[in-house]
């Protein structure tokens, strides 16, 4: 089992290219390549790795909740400060 941050051994040259894109910082292109691989009826190994790449390259949904909470608190503080004067 790979540790966090390590790239698993790619099953095909296309997956190698997708992982290299992700490792170099081009996450958008890596996600697109993984989606293309999934659309082309891949082998089970490629399918599992493409899904893993997509999972690692996506934003966790909880992050959006924290961002909304921070925005609400900021607006609340501004409203409280404005009503005080």
N, C-alpha and C positions, 0 to 999 in steps of 0.2 A: 504494500500500500504506500502510495506516495505521500510525503509530508506536505504540509501547506506551502505553496509557492513553488513546488517542484512540478515540472511537466512530466506526465506519464510518457512511456515509450509509445510514440505514434504507430498506428497500425498500417498506415499507408502514406505515400508521399503527399497527398492532399492534406491529410491531418498534420503532417510535419510542417507544411507551409502555414496552416492555420495557427498551430501552436507557436511557430516562430513569429508570426505577426503579433500575437498576443504578448509574447515575451518582449518584443521590441517596443511595445507600447501602443501599437495600432489596434486597439480593441474593436473598433467599429468594423474594420476590414476582417478581423478574425471572426467576429460574430457572423458577418455576411458569408464568409467561406464555410463556416460550420452549418449555417442554414442551407447553403447550396448542397453541401454533402448530405444533409438529412433529406433533402428533396430528391436526391438522385438514387434512392433505394440502396443505401450503403450496407456493407457487411455489418454483422452484429458488433464487432470490435470498433469499427468506425462510428457506428451509431452511438455507442456508449461514450466514446471519447468526444464526439461532437456535442452530445448533451452535457457532458462534464464541462467542456469549454464554455458553452452557453451559460451554464449555471455559475461558473466562476466569473464570467464577464458581465453578469447582470447586476443591477443595483438592488440591494435588499429592500423589500417593501417597507420594512420598519423605518428605514431612513427617511422615507417620505412622510411618515407619521411624525417623526421628530422635527422635521422641517416645518410642518404645518403647526405643530405645537409652539415652536420657537417664534413663528410669525404671529400667532395669536397673542402670545405673551408680549411681544414687542408692541403690537397695536394696543393692547390693554395698557401697557405702561405709558405710551404716548397719550392715550385718552385720559388716563388718570392725571398725568402731568398737566395737560391742557385744561382740565376742569378745576384744578387747584388754584389757578390764578384768575 
